[in-house]
């Protein structure tokens, strides 16, 4: 297996195997330990569970609630330990929690999760020492190391279990700057995922009144008809309970989709636009700039231009947003799918941190999320069609260049086309924006048919 846009991912026990997880742990330990040799930014206090903190390399490990996750977590942890790396196993832990602990401890990080995918899939995400996503060249080094693994050396790492998320809870609540969320009634959908273990505690500690749904994981119900990919579920609960708003996490809680008090969806583009305007008004939007991907709606770009906020665009994937944030010294970025990155506060997208920030904005405004979202931007109709193919086609935009150019010419300045290969699945993703939904759908269907005829 090779790295996609967010680690490696595949069907559990067939595409993604225990043997692979074990070997990936070994290869990652070899490569990432070298990256951390010169860093000594960790807290010296002995608060990392049963492991006695030493200068030895450390990895913070966690995973979501899939039935296959404990199996892969054990294998990956064994791989790290066999290369002399101490493992802090947080068991069920969100991706942002693992990244935060890795940053706090100056450690590597590893998460077993397939994010928003159904329970039968699983995946492995890796973080460099300090909790940062891996650049392409480091992933290439790990893939190369996988091909030449020999026998492990004599050094054996220790594995200890550590459930304490106190530091992370304090970190998220610090986003409020001393304020609280009292008076806000919020429905929280944890997608039967990793957020079940920590998200309700955070929102209740903030002072909000919280109704928690989809919080009974059984190993197979993660993301099933709930969570960020199925906002209808939280929307129905908001209407049922008369809540001010609802927030829905995905399986590993690194992204968020919201709904307002009417049950209308507030997607990642709107959330980023809302947060950008709020940060700029408070003088906290570095360089008056926001970083988004090519999937971000044209309406977002038009709204930011009108507000005097510069937009930097990257390829699809939150790690590319993170790279651009770091390169430019910017403070806010994210994706339409709900990955929102507050670079001054976190090393990765964090759905729970975003939820706290968004609820705080609504409370301070004295109005509703519906009103704030409508003021922030107006989305142009956008249609996304997925075409399943036998194998990934990374250069699909080049190979369908003539067909894409013809559609772009037809749409003119009122539309936009993006055709790309999925980074995690054998899919071609066709996205079209246009002045009307009918025009966007017709153009997307035309390109999808061309893609299917050529590669399906």
VMD Tcl script that draws the C-alpha trace (Angstrom):
set ca {
  {0.00 0.00 0.00}
  {1.06 3.60 -0.59}
  {0.24 6.84 1.19}
  {-2.78 8.77 -0.04}
  {-3.88 12.26 0.90}
  {-4.31 11.22 4.54}
  {-2.11 8.24 5.36}
  {-2.86 4.73 4.13}
  {-6.37 3.33 3.96}
  {-8.14 0.23 2.73}
  {-10.47 -2.65 3.51}
  {-9.51 -4.12 6.88}
  {-7.77 -7.50 6.78}
  {-7.62 -7.68 2.98}
  {-6.14 -4.45 1.60}
  {-4.87 -3.24 4.97}
  {-3.36 -6.15 6.91}
  {-1.83 -6.73 10.32}
  {1.49 -7.66 8.73}
  {1.52 -4.36 6.87}
  {0.69 -2.40 10.05}
  {3.52 -4.12 11.91}
  {6.02 -3.37 9.16}
  {4.76 0.19 8.74}
  {5.35 0.74 12.45}
  {8.93 -0.47 12.05}
  {9.59 1.64 8.94}
  {8.00 4.73 10.47}
  {10.04 4.28 13.65}
  {13.26 4.16 11.66}
  {12.49 7.25 9.57}
  {10.62 9.43 12.07}
  {13.05 8.77 14.94}
  {15.76 10.38 12.83}
  {13.58 13.46 12.34}
  {13.27 13.84 16.12}
  {16.94 13.38 16.98}
  {17.62 17.11 17.25}
  {14.36 18.14 18.96}
  {13.99 18.48 22.71}
  {10.84 20.54 23.01}
  {8.86 18.13 25.16}
  {7.58 18.75 28.65}
  {9.99 17.13 31.15}
  {7.25 16.21 33.63}
  {6.58 12.51 34.16}
  {2.88 12.46 33.23}
  {2.77 10.08 30.28}
  {1.12 7.10 31.96}
  {3.02 3.97 32.87}
  {6.01 4.83 30.69}
  {8.94 6.48 32.45}
  {9.93 9.47 30.28}
  {13.51 9.24 28.98}
  {15.43 10.59 26.00}
  {14.25 7.51 24.06}
  {11.99 8.06 21.05}
  {8.26 8.06 21.88}
  {5.14 7.60 19.78}
  {1.63 8.53 20.92}
  {-0.84 5.97 19.57}
  {-4.63 6.01 19.39}
  {-7.53 4.98 17.23}
  {-11.24 5.10 16.55}
  {-14.02 2.66 17.48}
  {-13.98 0.23 14.51}
  {-13.90 -3.45 15.37}
  {-10.57 -3.80 13.52}
  {-8.86 -0.88 15.25}
  {-7.56 -2.75 18.35}
  {-5.97 -5.34 16.07}
  {-4.16 -2.74 13.98}
  {-3.29 -0.62 17.01}
  {-1.57 -3.62 18.60}
  {0.34 -4.45 15.42}
  {1.44 -0.88 14.74}
  {2.49 -0.39 18.35}
  {4.48 -3.64 18.23}
  {6.24 -2.42 15.11}
  {7.31 0.79 16.80}
  {8.37 -1.03 19.98}
  {10.43 -3.57 18.02}
  {12.55 -0.66 16.78}
  {13.17 0.64 20.30}
  {10.39 3.27 20.38}
  {8.35 3.69 23.56}
  {4.61 3.60 22.88}
  {2.03 5.66 24.75}
  {-1.23 3.92 23.81}
  {-4.21 6.23 24.37}
  {-6.53 3.47 23.08}
  {-9.69 5.24 21.82}
  {-8.52 8.73 20.92}
  {-9.33 11.29 18.25}
  {-6.78 12.29 15.65}
  {-6.54 15.84 17.10}
  {-5.99 14.44 20.60}
  {-3.13 12.23 19.42}
  {-1.59 15.12 17.46}
  {-1.89 17.41 20.49}
  {-0.24 14.91 22.83}
  {2.52 14.33 20.27}
  {3.11 18.08 20.14}
  {3.02 18.41 23.93}
  {5.47 15.56 24.46}
  {7.71 16.18 21.46}
  {6.72 12.70 20.28}
  {5.73 10.97 17.06}
  {2.04 10.24 16.56}
  {0.04 7.42 14.97}
  {-3.73 7.02 14.57}
  {-5.68 3.96 13.46}
  {-8.75 5.29 11.66}
  {-10.44 5.44 8.27}
  {-12.01 8.78 9.24}
  {-15.43 9.09 7.55}
  {-15.30 5.70 5.79}
  {-17.61 2.81 6.81}
  {-16.56 0.37 9.51}
  {-15.14 -2.24 7.12}
  {-12.32 0.08 6.12}
  {-9.46 1.20 8.29}
  {-6.33 3.29 7.94}
  {-3.15 4.55 9.53}
  {-2.18 8.20 9.90}
  {1.30 9.20 11.02}
  {2.63 12.38 12.59}
  {6.23 13.55 12.71}
  {7.83 14.38 16.09}
  {5.87 17.34 17.44}
  {2.54 16.23 15.98}
  {2.84 17.58 12.42}
  {1.60 15.89 9.25}
  {4.22 14.19 7.09}
  {5.47 15.94 3.93}
  {5.63 13.94 0.71}
  {9.38 13.34 0.93}
  {9.11 11.79 4.40}
  {6.29 9.51 3.26}
  {8.52 8.46 0.37}
  {11.31 7.64 2.83}
  {8.94 5.46 4.85}
  {7.74 3.65 1.73}
  {11.40 3.05 0.77}
  {12.19 1.76 4.27}
  {9.30 -0.72 3.99}
  {11.01 -2.32 1.01}
  {14.30 -3.00 2.79}
  {13.30 -4.02 6.32}
  {15.73 -6.45 7.91}
  {15.67 -7.95 11.35}
  {15.06 -5.54 14.25}
  {17.94 -4.56 16.50}
  {18.38 -5.38 20.18}
  {16.57 -2.28 21.50}
  {12.96 -2.92 22.60}
  {10.50 -0.14 23.31}
  {8.02 -0.20 26.16}
  {4.25 -0.04 25.64}
  {2.04 1.61 28.24}
  {-1.64 2.53 28.29}
  {-2.57 6.14 28.98}
  {-6.18 7.36 28.94}
  {-5.81 10.84 30.41}
  {-7.07 13.61 28.09}
  {-6.99 16.38 30.72}
  {-4.37 18.46 28.91}
  {-6.29 18.25 25.65}
  {-9.57 19.31 27.26}
  {-7.83 22.34 28.78}
  {-6.24 23.09 25.41}
  {-9.60 23.13 23.60}
  {-11.31 25.24 26.26}
  {-8.43 27.75 26.08}
  {-9.83 28.64 22.64}
  {-12.54 30.56 24.54}
  {-10.07 33.00 26.09}
  {-11.80 32.81 29.46}
  {-15.33 32.99 28.06}
  {-17.88 30.19 28.40}
  {-20.72 28.81 26.30}
  {-23.44 28.98 28.95}
  {-26.88 29.64 27.53}
  {-26.15 27.74 24.30}
  {-28.15 24.56 23.66}
  {-26.21 22.30 21.30}
  {-26.75 18.85 19.81}
  {-23.48 16.93 19.47}
  {-23.20 13.99 17.04}
  {-20.04 11.97 17.71}
  {-20.64 9.54 14.81}
  {-20.23 6.57 17.17}
  {-16.55 7.34 16.71}
  {-13.47 8.39 18.62}
  {-15.09 11.67 19.67}
  {-17.44 9.72 21.91}
  {-14.66 9.46 24.49}
  {-13.90 13.18 24.89}
  {-16.20 15.54 22.96}
  {-19.19 15.52 25.36}
  {-16.90 16.28 28.30}
  {-15.36 19.27 26.52}
  {-18.65 20.87 25.51}
  {-20.20 20.32 28.93}
  {-17.11 21.78 30.60}
  {-17.57 24.85 28.40}
  {-20.93 25.52 30.05}
  {-23.11 24.63 27.09}
  {-26.24 22.53 27.43}
  {-25.40 19.46 25.38}
  {-27.61 16.75 23.88}
  {-25.33 13.93 22.71}
  {-26.38 11.55 19.93}
  {-24.66 8.73 18.00}
  {-22.47 8.06 21.04}
  {-22.85 4.28 21.50}
  {-20.13 2.66 19.36}
  {-20.39 -1.07 18.79}
  {-17.48 -1.52 16.40}
  {-19.65 -1.43 13.29}
  {-21.89 1.62 13.56}
  {-19.19 4.29 13.16}
  {-20.37 6.90 10.59}
  {-23.47 4.77 9.87}
  {-26.25 7.24 9.09}
  {-24.71 9.82 11.40}
  {-21.75 12.16 11.78}
  {-20.27 14.76 9.46}
  {-21.14 12.80 6.31}
  {-24.81 12.48 7.29}
  {-25.83 15.84 8.80}
  {-29.52 15.04 8.38}
  {-29.27 13.03 11.59}
  {-28.05 15.89 13.78}
  {-30.42 18.29 11.97}
  {-33.42 16.19 12.99}
  {-32.22 16.18 16.60}
  {-31.77 19.96 16.59}
  {-35.38 20.41 15.51}
  {-36.61 17.81 17.99}
  {-34.87 19.46 20.95}
  {-35.26 23.08 19.88}
  {-31.49 23.55 20.05}
  {-29.58 26.64 18.98}
  {-27.42 24.57 16.64}
  {-25.91 21.14 16.04}
  {-22.36 19.94 15.43}
  {-21.41 16.63 13.81}
  {-17.95 15.07 13.97}
  {-16.57 12.36 11.71}
  {-15.15 9.03 12.89}
  {-11.82 10.39 14.12}
  {-13.17 13.87 14.99}
  {-10.74 15.87 12.88}
  {-13.54 17.57 11.00}
  {-16.91 19.18 11.67}
  {-20.15 19.96 9.87}
  {-22.70 22.17 11.63}
  {-26.43 22.81 11.32}
  {-28.32 25.91 12.38}
  {-31.50 26.07 14.47}
  {-33.64 25.47 11.36}
  {-31.75 22.27 10.55}
  {-29.94 23.78 7.55}
  {-26.40 22.53 6.95}
  {-23.45 24.87 7.49}
  {-20.52 23.28 5.64}
  {-16.78 23.75 5.96}
  {-16.67 26.66 3.50}
  {-19.20 28.61 5.55}
  {-17.52 27.70 8.84}
  {-14.14 28.91 7.56}
  {-15.72 32.10 6.18}
  {-17.41 32.76 9.54}
  {-14.20 32.16 11.48}
  {-12.13 34.25 9.06}
  {-14.44 37.24 9.44}
  {-14.48 36.89 13.22}
  {-10.70 36.56 13.54}
  {-10.13 39.52 11.22}
  {-12.57 41.67 13.20}
  {-10.58 40.86 16.34}
  {-7.21 41.44 14.68}
  {-6.26 37.75 14.91}
  {-6.30 36.68 11.24}
  {-2.61 36.57 10.39}
  {-1.78 38.43 7.17}
  {-5.53 38.87 6.54}
  {-5.25 35.55 4.71}
  {-7.07 32.23 4.70}
  {-5.84 29.00 3.09}
  {-8.29 26.66 1.31}
  {-8.21 23.92 -1.32}
  {-9.27 23.81 -4.94}
  {-12.55 22.22 -3.79}
  {-13.63 25.38 -1.98}
  {-16.73 26.98 -3.47}
  {-16.32 29.95 -5.80}
  {-18.80 31.79 -3.58}
  {-16.26 31.63 -0.74}
  {-13.60 33.27 -2.89}
  {-16.00 36.02 -3.93}
  {-17.01 36.66 -0.30}
  {-13.40 36.83 0.89}
  {-12.51 39.21 -1.93}
  {-15.38 41.49 -0.91}
  {-14.22 41.35 2.72}
  {-10.62 42.22 1.85}
  {-9.32 38.79 2.87}
  {-6.69 37.17 0.68}
  {-7.19 33.52 -0.33}
  {-4.34 31.04 -0.81}
  {-5.31 27.87 -2.69}
  {-3.78 24.39 -2.35}
  {-4.38 20.89 -3.63}
  {-6.94 18.65 -1.92}
  {-5.88 17.37 1.50}
  {-5.53 19.07 4.85}
  {-1.79 18.40 4.95}
  {-1.36 20.69 1.93}
  {-3.35 23.35 3.74}
  {-1.09 22.86 6.76}
  {2.02 23.23 4.61}
  {0.74 26.50 3.13}
  {-0.23 27.81 6.57}
  {3.28 27.13 7.87}
  {5.02 28.48 4.78}
  {3.11 31.77 4.82}
  {2.76 32.20 8.57}
  {-1.04 32.21 8.24}
  {-3.46 31.33 11.03}
  {-6.60 29.85 9.44}
  {-7.32 27.34 6.73}
  {-9.33 24.29 5.87}
  {-11.52 22.33 3.52}
  {-15.14 22.33 2.43}
  {-15.49 18.87 3.98}
  {-15.12 20.39 7.44}
  {-11.42 20.13 8.21}
  {-10.72 23.52 9.83}
  {-7.22 24.35 11.03}
  {-6.49 27.05 13.58}
  {-2.73 27.09 13.12}
  {-2.14 29.21 16.23}
  {-3.80 26.50 18.32}
  {-3.30 23.10 16.67}
  {-1.09 21.12 14.30}
  {-4.02 19.52 12.49}
  {-7.72 19.96 11.80}
  {-9.81 19.54 14.93}
  {-13.58 19.17 14.77}
  {-14.05 19.74 18.48}
  {-11.86 22.84 18.58}
  {-13.81 24.16 15.59}
  {-17.12 23.44 17.31}
  {-16.08 25.42 20.39}
  {-14.91 28.33 18.22}
  {-18.12 28.34 16.16}
  {-20.47 28.13 19.15}
  {-18.50 30.95 20.78}
  {-18.94 33.15 17.71}
  {-22.68 32.52 17.67}
  {-23.01 33.32 21.36}
  {-20.96 36.54 21.09}
  {-22.96 37.67 18.06}
  {-26.27 37.60 19.93}
  {-27.93 36.23 16.81}
  {-28.25 32.82 15.13}
  {-25.89 30.61 13.17}
  {-28.35 30.87 10.29}
  {-27.95 34.66 10.17}
  {-24.16 34.54 10.52}
  {-23.77 31.89 7.82}
  {-25.94 33.77 5.32}
  {-23.91 36.93 5.89}
  {-20.57 35.13 5.58}
  {-20.98 33.87 2.00}
  {-23.38 32.59 -0.64}
  {-22.47 29.28 -2.23}
  {-22.76 28.84 -5.96}
  {-24.48 25.57 -6.91}
  {-21.86 22.83 -6.78}
  {-22.25 19.27 -7.99}
  {-19.83 16.46 -7.15}
  {-20.01 13.16 -9.03}
  {-17.80 10.18 -8.16}
  {-16.86 7.72 -10.89}
  {-15.57 4.36 -9.65}
  {-12.66 3.00 -11.66}
  {-10.58 -0.15 -11.62}
  {-7.47 1.64 -10.40}
  {-6.49 5.19 -9.51}
  {-5.82 7.59 -12.41}
  {-3.57 10.31 -10.92}
  {-3.28 12.22 -14.22}
  {-6.99 12.14 -15.03}
  {-7.19 15.92 -15.53}
  {-4.53 15.72 -18.23}
  {-6.03 12.70 -19.95}
  {-9.49 14.32 -20.01}
  {-8.06 17.74 -20.88}
  {-10.06 18.26 -24.09}
  {-13.38 17.33 -22.48}
  {-12.69 19.56 -19.48}
  {-11.70 22.51 -21.68}
  {-14.93 22.19 -23.66}
  {-17.08 22.31 -20.50}
  {-15.09 25.23 -19.08}
  {-15.60 27.19 -22.29}
  {-19.32 26.56 -22.09}
  {-19.57 27.69 -18.44}
  {-17.42 30.78 -18.90}
  {-16.67 33.07 -15.95}
  {-19.76 31.96 -14.01}
  {-18.53 28.43 -13.42}
  {-15.61 26.25 -12.42}
  {-14.54 22.65 -13.13}
  {-12.27 20.35 -11.13}
  {-11.57 16.74 -12.12}
  {-9.16 14.77 -9.93}
  {-8.33 11.31 -8.66}
  {-9.29 10.50 -5.08}
  {-6.28 10.26 -2.82}
  {-7.72 7.36 -0.81}
  {-10.04 5.36 -3.11}
  {-10.21 4.19 -6.77}
  {-12.49 7.07 -7.70}
  {-12.46 9.97 -10.12}
  {-14.07 13.00 -8.54}
  {-15.82 15.43 -10.88}
  {-16.77 18.79 -9.39}
  {-18.63 21.51 -11.29}
  {-19.87 24.91 -10.10}
  {-22.23 26.99 -12.19}
  {-24.79 29.76 -11.97}
  {-27.62 27.22 -11.65}
  {-27.80 23.75 -10.16}
  {-29.21 22.37 -13.43}
  {-26.28 23.68 -15.44}
  {-23.79 22.34 -12.91}
  {-25.43 18.89 -12.88}
  {-25.52 18.66 -16.67}
  {-21.86 19.58 -16.97}
  {-20.82 17.18 -14.18}
  {-22.80 14.33 -15.74}
  {-21.16 15.04 -19.11}
  {-17.67 14.82 -17.64}
  {-18.53 11.82 -15.48}
  {-19.77 9.96 -18.55}
  {-16.53 10.77 -20.33}
  {-14.50 9.53 -17.35}
  {-16.54 6.33 -17.11}
  {-16.19 5.62 -20.81}
  {-12.43 6.10 -20.67}
  {-11.51 4.56 -17.32}
  {-14.56 2.83 -15.80}
}
mol new
graphics top color blue
foreach p $ca { graphics top sphere $p radius 0.5 }
foreach p [lrange $ca 0 end-1] q [lrange $ca 1 end] { graphics top cylinder $p $q radius 0.2 }
display resetview
